[in-house]
Amino acid sequence: MPIPVVSDISGNCGTGFDPASIPSQQGKVFIVTGGHAGIGLATTRFLSSSGARVIIASRTQTKVDEAIKQLVTEDASLSDRLSYVKLDLSSLKQVKAAAEEVVSKEGRLDGLVNNAGVMAAPYELTEDGIESQFQVNHLGHWLFTQKLMPLLEKTAETTGHPSRVINLSSFAHNFISAYPLASPSFTSLADVNRTFEPTGWIRYSQAKLSAILFSRELNRRAETSGSKVRSLSVHPGFVRSDLYKHTSLSVLQRAFIGPEEGAYSSFYAAASPEVEEKGIWGAYLVPFAKVKQTTKAGDDAKLATDLWDLCGRLVEEKVGGI
Ligand SMILES: NC(=O)c1ccc[n+]([C@@H]2O[C@H](COP(=O)([O-])OP(=O)(O)OC[C@H]3O[C@@H](n4cnc5c(N)ncnc54)[C@H](OP(=O)(O)O)[C@@H]3O)[C@@H](O)[C@H]2O)c1
């Protein structure tokens, strides 16, 4: 079955999704983290072009201003649909402030696309003393999501449709399970602060496995608590972007898909009515917009609850809770 496997990995052979199939999103509000660049910018473009208001949550205002200028040059009608909130995922204190700013200004939030990320970065601890790839890709998004949960919940009550949390994972979530020297584990800070190996790929894998477990656990909890907030995770494909700046893979980027196709699965997950009709909450999507079985670790209920509980303990310890 070589072709489907290649399709799942890269998206280059992916078919079956037409962005024009997504109905108008007018009246809805979304947040896209890192929504000024790469896949995030393309996601912002799809959502705002389909009528939604999009808040770009990024750490550098000048980059967001530039992205908004570009989008408005392409389509002047987007000018009143795009705004900015400062979000630096490497600081838990700043993540709390960002979410509090959103809650103070917004009356609804239909979807949150947890898109920002770093890949294979050198080993570094954040100001909170947490391995940077784990914090930027996962823990910062976990806290951001928890803080926004009441607004997401309130919106779902009003619209009668689940609000959505989309977590950007990666095919790379597989690597940690194949790594011979350690297994995925989320019982303590020491677990997630492991160096593993010098390239940073296994730490990236740990963070992207976390994105899948986060979606599954959020969904599982919603089913038992009656929450109307639901989640999916997405592997966008191998996509040309700045993400590869810490790696030697930049040269391969010519074979990758562009950011627009890279945003197909995120756009589908955030906005397609089919997701609700099919009830595929908690699923892991691969290019384009196809549900795929993950690794054994991605399906591990204990890992998912351990990760959720660890995030809660770390947030309590570092910034006094949600
Ligand atoms: N490209 C691929 O082939 C691929 C494959 C699988 C999964 N993904 C996932 O897709 C997502 C988007 O990646 P991309 O390819 O679009 O990469 P990208 O172009 O490098 O975009 C990454 C985004 O994350 C933001 N970011 C990084 N550190 C941050 C921080 N501390 N706080 C807030 N924002 C921060 C960046 O903002 P700055 O401009 O400020 O750095 C940028 O907006 C990532 O989660 C990635 O893991 C990508």
The ligand as an ORCA input file, in Angstrom:
! r2SCAN-3c Opt
* xyz 0 1
  N       5.618     22.454      8.068
  C       5.446     21.152      8.228
  O       5.906     20.343      7.405
  C       4.690     20.614      9.407
  C       4.528     19.219      9.515
  C       3.839     18.709     10.609
  C       3.333     19.572     11.570
  N       3.521     20.923     11.440
  C       2.990     21.789     12.513
  O       2.252     22.840     11.935
  C       2.313     23.995     12.793
  C       2.648     25.225     11.967
  O       3.945     25.052     11.434
  P       4.493     25.850     10.158
  O       5.063     24.836      9.255
  O       3.495     26.800      9.665
  O       5.742     26.613     10.832
  P       6.193     28.141     10.840
  O       5.947     28.788      9.524
  O       7.578     28.141     11.395
  O       5.184     28.787     11.885
  C       5.328     28.538     13.256
  C       4.533     29.585     13.996
  O       4.689     29.358     15.397
  C       4.993     30.614     16.010
  N       5.731     30.474     17.262
  C       6.936     29.889     17.452
  N       7.316     30.028     18.739
  C       6.317     30.697     19.371
  C       6.118     31.164     20.706
  N       7.045     30.985     21.667
  N       4.973     31.812     20.986
  C       4.037     32.038     20.039
  N       4.176     31.647     18.758
  C       5.311     30.992     18.431
  C       5.825     31.337     14.956
  O       5.905     32.709     15.272
  P       7.262     33.582     15.047
  O       7.192     34.072     13.638
  O       7.141     34.656     16.069
  O       8.417     32.648     15.274
  C       5.019     31.012     13.713
  O       3.909     31.836     13.609
  C       3.343     23.670     13.872
  O       2.673     23.301     15.062
  C       4.088     22.472     13.306
  O       4.618     21.634     14.310
  C       4.168     21.462     10.382
*
